[in-house]
Amino acid sequence: MVPGLVGILLAIEAIKLVTKGECGLEGRLLTFDGRKCEFKKLALRKRLPDCIGCGINKLDMQTYDYSRYNQCSKAVP
């Protein structure tokens, strides 16, 4: 039931985008709590220019060296 509900909501939003209608979720995130059967809208913050994840000088994740932080990749004897 929940996947069908989420699919319907996504289809409605896609139709809004295609028809250039009013986008009710622009800049927000819609969450669904299946246990309580509640929807919540969360406001998303705008991109920060000095953020390393989404800003102007963001890190290139393809060439970033993760080995110095990943201790789990070492073989255990």
PDB file of N, CA, C and O in Angstrom:
ATOM      1  N   MET A   1       0.802  -1.182   0.000  1.00  0.00           N
ATOM      2  CA  MET A   1       0.000   0.000   0.000  1.00  0.00           C
ATOM      3  C   MET A   1       0.857   1.263   0.000  1.00  0.00           C
ATOM      4  O   MET A   1       0.577   2.197  -0.752  1.00  0.00           O
ATOM      5  N   VAL A   2       1.890   1.302   0.828  1.00  0.00           N
ATOM      6  CA  VAL A   2       2.725   2.505   0.918  1.00  0.00           C
ATOM      7  C   VAL A   2       3.472   2.765  -0.393  1.00  0.00           C
ATOM      8  O   VAL A   2       3.499   3.914  -0.834  1.00  0.00           O
ATOM      9  N   PRO A   3       4.085   1.754  -1.045  1.00  0.00           N
ATOM     10  CA  PRO A   3       4.747   2.051  -2.315  1.00  0.00           C
ATOM     11  C   PRO A   3       3.794   2.612  -3.366  1.00  0.00           C
ATOM     12  O   PRO A   3       4.179   3.468  -4.162  1.00  0.00           O
ATOM     13  N   GLY A   4       2.546   2.131  -3.371  1.00  0.00           N
ATOM     14  CA  GLY A   4       1.562   2.656  -4.309  1.00  0.00           C
ATOM     15  C   GLY A   4       1.228   4.103  -4.017  1.00  0.00           C
ATOM     16  O   GLY A   4       1.079   4.911  -4.933  1.00  0.00           O
ATOM     17  N   LEU A   5       1.112   4.429  -2.747  1.00  0.00           N
ATOM     18  CA  LEU A   5       0.816   5.799  -2.339  1.00  0.00           C
ATOM     19  C   LEU A   5       1.944   6.739  -2.722  1.00  0.00           C
ATOM     20  O   LEU A   5       1.700   7.833  -3.230  1.00  0.00           O
ATOM     21  N   VAL A   6       3.167   6.322  -2.483  1.00  0.00           N
ATOM     22  CA  VAL A   6       4.329   7.137  -2.840  1.00  0.00           C
ATOM     23  C   VAL A   6       4.416   7.290  -4.356  1.00  0.00           C
ATOM     24  O   VAL A   6       4.742   8.370  -4.848  1.00  0.00           O
ATOM     25  N   GLY A   7       4.132   6.238  -5.091  1.00  0.00           N
ATOM     26  CA  GLY A   7       4.139   6.310  -6.551  1.00  0.00           C
ATOM     27  C   GLY A   7       3.106   7.286  -7.094  1.00  0.00           C
ATOM     28  O   GLY A   7       3.379   8.020  -8.044  1.00  0.00           O
ATOM     29  N   ILE A   8       1.930   7.296  -6.498  1.00  0.00           N
ATOM     30  CA  ILE A   8       0.887   8.238  -6.916  1.00  0.00           C
ATOM     31  C   ILE A   8       1.330   9.669  -6.656  1.00  0.00           C
ATOM     32  O   ILE A   8       1.144  10.542  -7.504  1.00  0.00           O
ATOM     33  N   LEU A   9       1.913   9.914  -5.493  1.00  0.00           N
ATOM     34  CA  LEU A   9       2.395  11.261  -5.171  1.00  0.00           C
ATOM     35  C   LEU A   9       3.483  11.714  -6.138  1.00  0.00           C
ATOM     36  O   LEU A   9       3.499  12.871  -6.556  1.00  0.00           O
ATOM     37  N   LEU A  10       4.392  10.809  -6.496  1.00  0.00           N
ATOM     38  CA  LEU A  10       5.443  11.150  -7.456  1.00  0.00           C
ATOM     39  C   LEU A  10       4.867  11.425  -8.838  1.00  0.00           C
ATOM     40  O   LEU A  10       5.326  12.328  -9.537  1.00  0.00           O
ATOM     41  N   ALA A  11       3.865  10.650  -9.232  1.00  0.00           N
ATOM     42  CA  ALA A  11       3.226  10.873 -10.532  1.00  0.00           C
ATOM     43  C   ALA A  11       2.530  12.229 -10.575  1.00  0.00           C
ATOM     44  O   ALA A  11       2.597  12.927 -11.587  1.00  0.00           O
ATOM     45  N   ILE A  12       1.871  12.603  -9.497  1.00  0.00           N
ATOM     46  CA  ILE A  12       1.212  13.907  -9.441  1.00  0.00           C
ATOM     47  C   ILE A  12       2.230  15.035  -9.563  1.00  0.00           C
ATOM     48  O   ILE A  12       2.002  16.000 -10.293  1.00  0.00           O
ATOM     49  N   GLU A  13       3.347  14.923  -8.856  1.00  0.00           N
ATOM     50  CA  GLU A  13       4.388  15.952  -8.934  1.00  0.00           C
ATOM     51  C   GLU A  13       4.998  16.012 -10.339  1.00  0.00           C
ATOM     52  O   GLU A  13       5.317  17.096 -10.828  1.00  0.00           O
ATOM     53  N   ALA A  14       5.163  14.853 -10.991  1.00  0.00           N
ATOM     54  CA  ALA A  14       5.693  14.828 -12.358  1.00  0.00           C
ATOM     55  C   ALA A  14       4.729  15.512 -13.324  1.00  0.00           C
ATOM     56  O   ALA A  14       5.158  16.255 -14.207  1.00  0.00           O
ATOM     57  N   ILE A  15       3.440  15.267 -13.162  1.00  0.00           N
ATOM     58  CA  ILE A  15       2.444  15.924 -14.017  1.00  0.00           C
ATOM     59  C   ILE A  15       2.488  17.432 -13.814  1.00  0.00           C
ATOM     60  O   ILE A  15       2.375  18.193 -14.776  1.00  0.00           O
ATOM     61  N   LYS A  16       2.651  17.867 -12.569  1.00  0.00           N
ATOM     62  CA  LYS A  16       2.763  19.303 -12.292  1.00  0.00           C
ATOM     63  C   LYS A  16       3.962  19.909 -13.008  1.00  0.00           C
ATOM     64  O   LYS A  16       3.871  21.009 -13.554  1.00  0.00           O
ATOM     65  N   LEU A  17       5.092  19.193 -13.009  1.00  0.00           N
ATOM     66  CA  LEU A  17       6.297  19.701 -13.672  1.00  0.00           C
ATOM     67  C   LEU A  17       6.117  19.766 -15.183  1.00  0.00           C
ATOM     68  O   LEU A  17       6.506  20.752 -15.809  1.00  0.00           O
ATOM     69  N   VAL A  18       5.533  18.728 -15.774  1.00  0.00           N
ATOM     70  CA  VAL A  18       5.352  18.667 -17.224  1.00  0.00           C
ATOM     71  C   VAL A  18       4.382  19.740 -17.705  1.00  0.00           C
ATOM     72  O   VAL A  18       4.606  20.372 -18.738  1.00  0.00           O
ATOM     73  N   THR A  19       3.309  19.941 -16.956  1.00  0.00           N
ATOM     74  CA  THR A  19       2.303  20.925 -17.359  1.00  0.00           C
ATOM     75  C   THR A  19       2.631  22.331 -16.864  1.00  0.00           C
ATOM     76  O   THR A  19       1.847  23.262 -17.049  1.00  0.00           O
ATOM     77  N   LYS A  20       3.787  22.475 -16.238  1.00  0.00           N
ATOM     78  CA  LYS A  20       4.231  23.754 -15.678  1.00  0.00           C
ATOM     79  C   LYS A  20       3.189  24.340 -14.724  1.00  0.00           C
ATOM     80  O   LYS A  20       2.969  25.550 -14.675  1.00  0.00           O
ATOM     81  N   GLY A  21       2.567  23.454 -13.981  1.00  0.00           N
ATOM     82  CA  GLY A  21       1.591  23.868 -12.978  1.00  0.00           C
ATOM     83  C   GLY A  21       2.282  24.288 -11.696  1.00  0.00           C
ATOM     84  O   GLY A  21       3.510  24.347 -11.628  1.00  0.00           O
ATOM     85  N   GLU A  22       1.502  24.571 -10.703  1.00  0.00           N
ATOM     86  CA  GLU A  22       2.047  24.990  -9.417  1.00  0.00           C
ATOM     87  C   GLU A  22       2.735  23.807  -8.756  1.00  0.00           C
ATOM     88  O   GLU A  22       2.139  22.742  -8.600  1.00  0.00           O
ATOM     89  N   CYS A  23       3.975  23.993  -8.371  1.00  0.00           N
ATOM     90  CA  CYS A  23       4.739  22.929  -7.708  1.00  0.00           C
ATOM     91  C   CYS A  23       4.623  23.139  -6.204  1.00  0.00           C
ATOM     92  O   CYS A  23       5.228  24.060  -5.655  1.00  0.00           O
ATOM     93  N   GLY A  24       3.862  22.304  -5.552  1.00  0.00           N
ATOM     94  CA  GLY A  24       3.616  22.468  -4.133  1.00  0.00           C
ATOM     95  C   GLY A  24       4.765  22.067  -3.237  1.00  0.00           C
ATOM     96  O   GLY A  24       4.782  22.437  -2.063  1.00  0.00           O
ATOM     97  N   LEU A  25       5.734  21.315  -3.758  1.00  0.00           N
ATOM     98  CA  LEU A  25       6.820  20.818  -2.918  1.00  0.00           C
ATOM     99  C   LEU A  25       8.170  21.442  -3.248  1.00  0.00           C
ATOM    100  O   LEU A  25       9.201  20.954  -2.784  1.00  0.00           O
ATOM    101  N   GLU A  26       8.184  22.494  -4.026  1.00  0.00           N
ATOM    102  CA  GLU A  26       9.467  23.102  -4.387  1.00  0.00           C
ATOM    103  C   GLU A  26      10.133  23.683  -3.146  1.00  0.00           C
ATOM    104  O   GLU A  26       9.541  24.495  -2.434  1.00  0.00           O
ATOM    105  N   GLY A  27      11.375  23.259  -2.892  1.00  0.00           N
ATOM    106  CA  GLY A  27      12.115  23.725  -1.721  1.00  0.00           C
ATOM    107  C   GLY A  27      11.721  23.030  -0.433  1.00  0.00           C
ATOM    108  O   GLY A  27      12.128  23.446   0.652  1.00  0.00           O
ATOM    109  N   ARG A  28      10.929  21.971  -0.549  1.00  0.00           N
ATOM    110  CA  ARG A  28      10.493  21.236   0.633  1.00  0.00           C
ATOM    111  C   ARG A  28      10.619  19.737   0.412  1.00  0.00           C
ATOM    112  O   ARG A  28      10.711  19.271  -0.724  1.00  0.00           O
ATOM    113  N   LEU A  29      10.622  19.005   1.486  1.00  0.00           N
ATOM    114  CA  LEU A  29      10.691  17.551   1.441  1.00  0.00           C
ATOM    115  C   LEU A  29       9.446  17.005   2.119  1.00  0.00           C
ATOM    116  O   LEU A  29       9.142  17.371   3.255  1.00  0.00           O
ATOM    117  N   LEU A  30       8.730  16.136   1.433  1.00  0.00           N
ATOM    118  CA  LEU A  30       7.526  15.523   1.987  1.00  0.00           C
ATOM    119  C   LEU A  30       7.907  14.173   2.576  1.00  0.00           C
ATOM    120  O   LEU A  30       8.477  13.325   1.889  1.00  0.00           O
ATOM    121  N   THR A  31       7.589  13.978   3.846  1.00  0.00           N
ATOM    122  CA  THR A  31       7.855  12.704   4.499  1.00  0.00           C
ATOM    123  C   THR A  31       6.536  12.049   4.888  1.00  0.00           C
ATOM    124  O   THR A  31       5.539  12.731   5.129  1.00  0.00           O
ATOM    125  N   PHE A  32       6.540  10.735   4.946  1.00  0.00           N
ATOM    126  CA  PHE A  32       5.342   9.978   5.308  1.00  0.00           C
ATOM    127  C   PHE A  32       5.692   9.006   6.417  1.00  0.00           C
ATOM    128  O   PHE A  32       6.615   8.204   6.276  1.00  0.00           O
ATOM    129  N   ASP A  33       4.965   9.072   7.511  1.00  0.00           N
ATOM    130  CA  ASP A  33       5.129   8.146   8.624  1.00  0.00           C
ATOM    131  C   ASP A  33       4.001   7.122   8.530  1.00  0.00           C
ATOM    132  O   ASP A  33       2.845   7.431   8.819  1.00  0.00           O
ATOM    133  N   GLY A  34       4.345   5.913   8.128  1.00  0.00           N
ATOM    134  CA  GLY A  34       3.345   4.879   7.908  1.00  0.00           C
ATOM    135  C   GLY A  34       2.679   4.390   9.181  1.00  0.00           C
ATOM    136  O   GLY A  34       1.527   3.957   9.146  1.00  0.00           O
ATOM    137  N   ARG A  35       3.381   4.449  10.301  1.00  0.00           N
ATOM    138  CA  ARG A  35       2.793   3.986  11.560  1.00  0.00           C
ATOM    139  C   ARG A  35       1.689   4.918  12.047  1.00  0.00           C
ATOM    140  O   ARG A  35       0.647   4.476  12.531  1.00  0.00           O
ATOM    141  N   LYS A  36       1.940   6.219  11.907  1.00  0.00           N
ATOM    142  CA  LYS A  36       0.953   7.201  12.361  1.00  0.00           C
ATOM    143  C   LYS A  36       0.057   7.680  11.221  1.00  0.00           C
ATOM    144  O   LYS A  36      -0.917   8.396  11.453  1.00  0.00           O
ATOM    145  N   CYS A  37       0.384   7.290   9.999  1.00  0.00           N
ATOM    146  CA  CYS A  37      -0.326   7.726   8.803  1.00  0.00           C
ATOM    147  C   CYS A  37      -0.356   9.254   8.733  1.00  0.00           C
ATOM    148  O   CYS A  37      -1.412   9.868   8.586  1.00  0.00           O
ATOM    149  N   GLU A  38       0.843   9.852   8.843  1.00  0.00           N
ATOM    150  CA  GLU A  38       0.991  11.309   8.831  1.00  0.00           C
ATOM    151  C   GLU A  38       1.960  11.742   7.744  1.00  0.00           C
ATOM    152  O   GLU A  38       2.954  11.068   7.470  1.00  0.00           O
ATOM    153  N   PHE A  39       1.659  12.858   7.140  1.00  0.00           N
ATOM    154  CA  PHE A  39       2.563  13.506   6.203  1.00  0.00           C
ATOM    155  C   PHE A  39       3.153  14.726   6.890  1.00  0.00           C
ATOM    156  O   PHE A  39       2.479  15.396   7.672  1.00  0.00           O
ATOM    157  N   LYS A  40       4.426  15.012   6.592  1.00  0.00           N
ATOM    158  CA  LYS A  40       5.069  16.224   7.104  1.00  0.00           C
ATOM    159  C   LYS A  40       5.848  16.863   5.968  1.00  0.00           C
ATOM    160  O   LYS A  40       6.442  16.167   5.144  1.00  0.00           O
ATOM    161  N   LYS A  41       5.844  18.184   5.926  1.00  0.00           N
ATOM    162  CA  LYS A  41       6.650  18.929   4.957  1.00  0.00           C
ATOM    163  C   LYS A  41       7.791  19.590   5.710  1.00  0.00           C
ATOM    164  O   LYS A  41       7.576  20.308   6.687  1.00  0.00           O
ATOM    165  N   LEU A  42       9.011  19.338   5.242  1.00  0.00           N
ATOM    166  CA  LEU A  42      10.192  19.931   5.846  1.00  0.00           C
ATOM    167  C   LEU A  42      10.794  20.932   4.870  1.00  0.00           C
ATOM    168  O   LEU A  42      10.947  20.635   3.685  1.00  0.00           O
ATOM    169  N   ALA A  43      11.133  22.104   5.361  1.00  0.00           N
ATOM    170  CA  ALA A  43      11.761  23.114   4.511  1.00  0.00           C
ATOM    171  C   ALA A  43      13.240  22.772   4.338  1.00  0.00           C
ATOM    172  O   ALA A  43      13.922  22.430   5.304  1.00  0.00           O
ATOM    173  N   LEU A  44      13.728  22.867   3.108  1.00  0.00           N
ATOM    174  CA  LEU A  44      15.136  22.615   2.822  1.00  0.00           C
ATOM    175  C   LEU A  44      15.881  23.939   2.794  1.00  0.00           C
ATOM    176  O   LEU A  44      15.365  24.945   2.309  1.00  0.00           O
ATOM    177  N   ARG A  45      17.093  23.929   3.316  1.00  0.00           N
ATOM    178  CA  ARG A  45      17.876  25.156   3.282  1.00  0.00           C
ATOM    179  C   ARG A  45      18.459  25.352   1.895  1.00  0.00           C
ATOM    180  O   ARG A  45      18.616  24.397   1.134  1.00  0.00           O
ATOM    181  N   LYS A  46      18.774  26.588   1.577  1.00  0.00           N
ATOM    182  CA  LYS A  46      19.389  26.877   0.284  1.00  0.00           C
ATOM    183  C   LYS A  46      20.858  26.499   0.332  1.00  0.00           C
ATOM    184  O   LYS A  46      21.432  26.337   1.409  1.00  0.00           O
ATOM    185  N   ARG A  47      21.456  26.360  -0.826  1.00  0.00           N
ATOM    186  CA  ARG A  47      22.875  26.017  -0.885  1.00  0.00           C
ATOM    187  C   ARG A  47      23.718  27.144  -0.316  1.00  0.00           C
ATOM    188  O   ARG A  47      23.460  28.322  -0.566  1.00  0.00           O
ATOM    189  N   LEU A  48      24.718  26.768   0.446  1.00  0.00           N
ATOM    190  CA  LEU A  48      25.633  27.741   1.019  1.00  0.00           C
ATOM    191  C   LEU A  48      26.879  27.810   0.131  1.00  0.00           C
ATOM    192  O   LEU A  48      27.432  26.770  -0.224  1.00  0.00           O
ATOM    193  N   PRO A  49      27.325  29.003  -0.230  1.00  0.00           N
ATOM    194  CA  PRO A  49      28.470  29.117  -1.138  1.00  0.00           C
ATOM    195  C   PRO A  49      29.751  28.495  -0.593  1.00  0.00           C
ATOM    196  O   PRO A  49      30.580  28.031  -1.375  1.00  0.00           O
ATOM    197  N   ASP A  50      29.939  28.471   0.739  1.00  0.00           N
ATOM    198  CA  ASP A  50      31.173  27.940   1.311  1.00  0.00           C
ATOM    199  C   ASP A  50      31.056  26.484   1.774  1.00  0.00           C
ATOM    200  O   ASP A  50      31.953  25.978   2.448  1.00  0.00           O
ATOM    201  N   CYS A  51      29.955  25.803   1.417  1.00  0.00           N
ATOM    202  CA  CYS A  51      29.761  24.403   1.795  1.00  0.00           C
ATOM    203  C   CYS A  51      30.631  23.500   0.919  1.00  0.00           C
ATOM    204  O   CYS A  51      30.673  23.670  -0.300  1.00  0.00           O
ATOM    205  N   ILE A  52      31.337  22.522   1.549  1.00  0.00           N
ATOM    206  CA  ILE A  52      32.206  21.636   0.754  1.00  0.00           C
ATOM    207  C   ILE A  52      31.407  20.578  -0.004  1.00  0.00           C
ATOM    208  O   ILE A  52      31.946  19.925  -0.898  1.00  0.00           O
ATOM    209  N   GLY A  53      30.135  20.400   0.337  1.00  0.00           N
ATOM    210  CA  GLY A  53      29.310  19.411  -0.342  1.00  0.00           C
ATOM    211  C   GLY A  53      28.530  19.957  -1.521  1.00  0.00           C
ATOM    212  O   GLY A  53      28.343  19.257  -2.516  1.00  0.00           O
ATOM    213  N   CYS A  54      28.069  21.207  -1.424  1.00  0.00           N
ATOM    214  CA  CYS A  54      27.214  21.740  -2.482  1.00  0.00           C
ATOM    215  C   CYS A  54      27.593  23.153  -2.915  1.00  0.00           C
ATOM    216  O   CYS A  54      26.937  23.711  -3.793  1.00  0.00           O
ATOM    217  N   GLY A  55      28.617  23.741  -2.335  1.00  0.00           N
ATOM    218  CA  GLY A  55      28.972  25.124  -2.626  1.00  0.00           C
ATOM    219  C   GLY A  55      29.802  25.289  -3.889  1.00  0.00           C
ATOM    220  O   GLY A  55      29.966  24.355  -4.673  1.00  0.00           O
ATOM    221  N   ILE A  56      30.314  26.481  -4.064  1.00  0.00           N
ATOM    222  CA  ILE A  56      31.093  26.821  -5.253  1.00  0.00           C
ATOM    223  C   ILE A  56      32.375  26.002  -5.323  1.00  0.00           C
ATOM    224  O   ILE A  56      32.732  25.507  -6.392  1.00  0.00           O
ATOM    225  N   ASN A  57      33.065  25.853  -4.210  1.00  0.00           N
ATOM    226  CA  ASN A  57      34.333  25.118  -4.167  1.00  0.00           C
ATOM    227  C   ASN A  57      34.139  23.739  -3.551  1.00  0.00           C
ATOM    228  O   ASN A  57      34.908  23.332  -2.680  1.00  0.00           O
ATOM    229  N   LYS A  58      33.113  23.017  -4.001  1.00  0.00           N
ATOM    230  CA  LYS A  58      32.837  21.707  -3.416  1.00  0.00           C
ATOM    231  C   LYS A  58      33.932  20.699  -3.770  1.00  0.00           C
ATOM    232  O   LYS A  58      34.648  20.855  -4.759  1.00  0.00           O
ATOM    233  N   LEU A  59      34.041  19.670  -2.942  1.00  0.00           N
ATOM    234  CA  LEU A  59      35.041  18.633  -3.156  1.00  0.00           C
ATOM    235  C   LEU A  59      34.677  17.784  -4.365  1.00  0.00           C
ATOM    236  O   LEU A  59      33.503  17.501  -4.604  1.00  0.00           O
ATOM    237  N   ASP A  60      35.681  17.382  -5.120  1.00  0.00           N
ATOM    238  CA  ASP A  60      35.461  16.454  -6.229  1.00  0.00           C
ATOM    239  C   ASP A  60      35.455  15.055  -5.638  1.00  0.00           C
ATOM    240  O   ASP A  60      36.511  14.509  -5.321  1.00  0.00           O
ATOM    241  N   MET A  61      34.277  14.474  -5.490  1.00  0.00           N
ATOM    242  CA  MET A  61      34.137  13.190  -4.812  1.00  0.00           C
ATOM    243  C   MET A  61      34.718  12.027  -5.621  1.00  0.00           C
ATOM    244  O   MET A  61      34.969  10.960  -5.061  1.00  0.00           O
ATOM    245  N   GLN A  62      34.936  12.212  -6.916  1.00  0.00           N
ATOM    246  CA  GLN A  62      35.513  11.143  -7.740  1.00  0.00           C
ATOM    247  C   GLN A  62      37.002  10.967  -7.449  1.00  0.00           C
ATOM    248  O   GLN A  62      37.517   9.852  -7.529  1.00  0.00           O
ATOM    249  N   THR A  63      37.693  12.045  -7.116  1.00  0.00           N
ATOM    250  CA  THR A  63      39.136  11.972  -6.908  1.00  0.00           C
ATOM    251  C   THR A  63      39.531  12.129  -5.449  1.00  0.00           C
ATOM    252  O   THR A  63      40.723  12.153  -5.143  1.00  0.00           O
ATOM    253  N   TYR A  64      38.560  12.238  -4.528  1.00  0.00           N
ATOM    254  CA  TYR A  64      38.863  12.424  -3.112  1.00  0.00           C
ATOM    255  C   TYR A  64      39.443  11.152  -2.533  1.00  0.00           C
ATOM    256  O   TYR A  64      38.979  10.058  -2.856  1.00  0.00           O
ATOM    257  N   ASP A  65      40.450  11.274  -1.682  1.00  0.00           N
ATOM    258  CA  ASP A  65      41.120  10.129  -1.071  1.00  0.00           C
ATOM    259  C   ASP A  65      40.411   9.763   0.235  1.00  0.00           C
ATOM    260  O   ASP A  65      40.576  10.437   1.252  1.00  0.00           O
ATOM    261  N   TYR A  66      39.624   8.692   0.193  1.00  0.00           N
ATOM    262  CA  TYR A  66      38.886   8.256   1.371  1.00  0.00           C
ATOM    263  C   TYR A  66      39.698   7.298   2.242  1.00  0.00           C
ATOM    264  O   TYR A  66      39.281   6.996   3.360  1.00  0.00           O
ATOM    265  N   SER A  67      40.831   6.818   1.768  1.00  0.00           N
ATOM    266  CA  SER A  67      41.559   5.763   2.464  1.00  0.00           C
ATOM    267  C   SER A  67      42.039   6.190   3.843  1.00  0.00           C
ATOM    268  O   SER A  67      42.163   5.350   4.734  1.00  0.00           O
ATOM    269  N   ARG A  68      42.306   7.459   4.037  1.00  0.00           N
ATOM    270  CA  ARG A  68      42.791   7.882   5.347  1.00  0.00           C
ATOM    271  C   ARG A  68      41.684   7.879   6.397  1.00  0.00           C
ATOM    272  O   ARG A  68      41.975   7.894   7.593  1.00  0.00           O
ATOM    273  N   TYR A  69      40.430   7.861   5.975  1.00  0.00           N
ATOM    274  CA  TYR A  69      39.313   7.821   6.916  1.00  0.00           C
ATOM    275  C   TYR A  69      38.700   6.438   7.039  1.00  0.00           C
ATOM    276  O   TYR A  69      38.055   6.137   8.043  1.00  0.00           O
ATOM    277  N   ASN A  70      38.888   5.600   6.042  1.00  0.00           N
ATOM    278  CA  ASN A  70      38.249   4.292   6.029  1.00  0.00           C
ATOM    279  C   ASN A  70      39.167   3.260   6.668  1.00  0.00           C
ATOM    280  O   ASN A  70      40.064   2.730   6.013  1.00  0.00           O
ATOM    281  N   GLN A  71      38.946   2.979   7.936  1.00  0.00           N
ATOM    282  CA  GLN A  71      39.766   2.006   8.651  1.00  0.00           C
ATOM    283  C   GLN A  71      39.248   0.602   8.458  1.00  0.00           C
ATOM    284  O   GLN A  71      39.946  -0.357   8.788  1.00  0.00           O
ATOM    285  N   CYS A  72      38.040   0.448   7.930  1.00  0.00           N
ATOM    286  CA  CYS A  72      37.436  -0.880   7.767  1.00  0.00           C
ATOM    287  C   CYS A  72      37.991  -1.596   6.538  1.00  0.00           C
ATOM    288  O   CYS A  72      37.812  -2.808   6.409  1.00  0.00           O
ATOM    289  N   SER A  73      38.652  -0.889   5.641  1.00  0.00           N
ATOM    290  CA  SER A  73      39.119  -1.520   4.423  1.00  0.00           C
ATOM    291  C   SER A  73      40.375  -2.353   4.636  1.00  0.00           C
ATOM    292  O   SER A  73      40.756  -3.125   3.755  1.00  0.00           O
ATOM    293  N   LYS A  74      41.024  -2.213   5.784  1.00  0.00           N
ATOM    294  CA  LYS A  74      42.224  -2.998   6.061  1.00  0.00           C
ATOM    295  C   LYS A  74      41.833  -4.443   6.364  1.00  0.00           C
ATOM    296  O   LYS A  74      40.837  -4.706   7.038  1.00  0.00           O
ATOM    297  N   ALA A  75      42.626  -5.357   5.860  1.00  0.00           N
ATOM    298  CA  ALA A  75      42.348  -6.783   6.049  1.00  0.00           C
ATOM    299  C   ALA A  75      42.583  -7.170   7.495  1.00  0.00           C
ATOM    300  O   ALA A  75      43.551  -6.731   8.117  1.00  0.00           O
ATOM    301  N   VAL A  76      41.701  -7.988   8.022  1.00  0.00           N
ATOM    302  CA  VAL A  76      41.825  -8.480   9.385  1.00  0.00           C
ATOM    303  C   VAL A  76      42.484  -9.849   9.326  1.00  0.00           C
ATOM    304  O   VAL A  76      42.022 -10.721   8.590  1.00  0.00           O
ATOM    305  N   PRO A  77      43.570 -10.059  10.098  1.00  0.00           N
ATOM    306  CA  PRO A  77      44.246 -11.382  10.043  1.00  0.00           C
ATOM    307  C   PRO A  77      43.434 -12.492  10.644  1.00  0.00           C
ATOM    308  O   PRO A  77      43.878 -13.640  10.664  1.00  0.00           O
TER     309      PRO A  77
END
